[in-house]
Each structure stands twice: as C-alpha cells, then as structure tokens.
C-alpha cells in the first residue's frame, strides 16, 4: 500500500488454542496523507489458526462501521468445528 504509515503496532484478537482464530490488524496507513482530514485508512488483516492463514488488504472510509460489524461477528462466532475424518470416510 502506498502512503504514510500512521502506526507500526498491531492489534491481535483471539487466540491460538485449538479451534480458535487469531485476527491481526496491522500495517495501518493513511494513503492520502497530503489531504487535510483524510477519511481513508488502509490496513492488512491476517486471520490464522491451526489450518488457516489468510491475509487481505482493507480500505475503509471513516471506518465504514467496521467496528460494529466486527463486534457482531465476535458476538455470534462459536468457533470452528474440527472435521470428523472417520465420518468423512478418510
């Protein structure tokens, strides 16, 4: 991503225990820093667990309600079920 970095720290959510997903919000930047009161923020979201590792770049405009959306996901999430390989015939 282009632009000026606002912060070098990262925010971690979740854990690494079996069936849990860790979310890492990092590389926050302000791509249009030359504009006064720039509402755009870019960051990278990495989701990882025992079987998963996904990374995606995100662009928000005044946050786009992202905090409310993530809070509702967290409230409803009940974890991942580990697949029963015996039932799947493996």
C-alpha positions as CSV (number, residue, x, y, z in Angstrom):
1,X,0.0,0.0,0.0
2,X,1.1,3.5,-0.7
3,X,1.0,6.4,1.7
4,X,2.3,7.4,5.0
5,X,2.3,4.9,7.9
6,X,0.3,6.1,10.9
7,X,1.2,3.4,13.3
8,X,3.7,0.5,13.4
9,X,1.9,-1.6,16.1
10,X,-0.6,-4.3,15.5
11,X,-3.9,-5.3,17.2
12,X,-4.4,-9.0,17.9
13,X,-7.8,-10.5,18.6
14,X,-8.5,-14.1,19.5
15,X,-6.1,-16.9,20.4
16,X,-4.2,-19.8,19.2
17,X,-5.9,-22.6,21.1
18,X,-7.5,-25.4,19.1
19,X,-10.5,-24.3,17.0
20,X,-9.8,-20.6,17.6
21,X,-8.8,-18.0,15.0
22,X,-6.4,-15.1,15.7
23,X,-7.1,-11.9,13.8
24,X,-4.1,-9.5,13.4
25,X,-4.8,-5.9,12.2
26,X,-1.6,-4.4,11.1
27,X,0.2,-2.0,8.6
28,X,-2.2,0.8,9.2
29,X,-1.6,3.6,6.7
30,X,-3.2,6.9,5.5
31,X,-2.9,6.7,1.7
32,X,-3.9,10.4,1.1
33,X,-1.9,12.0,3.9
34,X,-1.4,15.1,1.9
35,X,-5.1,15.9,2.2
36,X,-6.3,17.6,5.4
37,X,-8.7,15.4,7.5
38,X,-8.2,12.3,5.2
39,X,-11.0,9.8,6.0
40,X,-9.4,6.9,4.2
41,X,-7.4,4.2,6.2
42,X,-5.8,1.1,4.8
43,X,-4.7,-1.8,6.8
44,X,-3.9,-5.5,6.5
45,X,-6.0,-8.2,8.2
46,X,-4.4,-11.6,8.8
47,X,-6.6,-14.4,10.0
48,X,-4.9,-17.6,11.2
49,X,-5.5,-20.8,13.1
50,X,-4.1,-24.3,13.0
51,X,-5.5,-24.9,9.5
52,X,-5.9,-21.4,8.2
53,X,-3.8,-18.5,7.1
54,X,-5.5,-15.7,5.1
55,X,-4.2,-12.2,4.5
56,X,-6.2,-9.4,2.9
57,X,-5.8,-5.6,2.5
58,X,-8.7,-3.5,3.6
59,X,-9.6,0.1,2.8
60,X,-12.1,2.0,5.0
61,X,-13.8,5.3,4.7
62,X,-14.4,6.8,8.1
63,X,-14.3,3.2,9.4
64,X,-17.4,2.2,7.3
65,X,-19.0,0.8,10.5
66,X,-16.2,-1.8,10.6
67,X,-16.1,-1.7,14.4
68,X,-19.8,-2.6,14.7
69,X,-19.5,-5.3,12.1
70,X,-16.6,-7.0,13.8
71,X,-18.3,-6.7,17.2
72,X,-21.3,-8.5,15.8
73,X,-19.2,-11.2,14.2
74,X,-17.3,-11.8,17.5
75,X,-20.6,-12.0,19.5
76,X,-22.1,-14.6,17.1
77,X,-18.9,-16.7,16.5
78,X,-18.9,-20.1,18.2
79,X,-15.6,-21.4,16.8
80,X,-14.8,-23.8,14.1
81,X,-15.8,-27.5,14.3
82,X,-12.9,-29.8,13.7
83,X,-13.9,-32.2,10.9
84,X,-14.6,-35.8,11.8
85,X,-12.4,-37.6,9.4
86,X,-13.9,-41.0,10.3
87,X,-17.3,-39.8,9.2
88,X,-16.0,-38.3,6.0
89,X,-14.6,-41.8,5.1
90,X,-10.9,-40.9,5.4
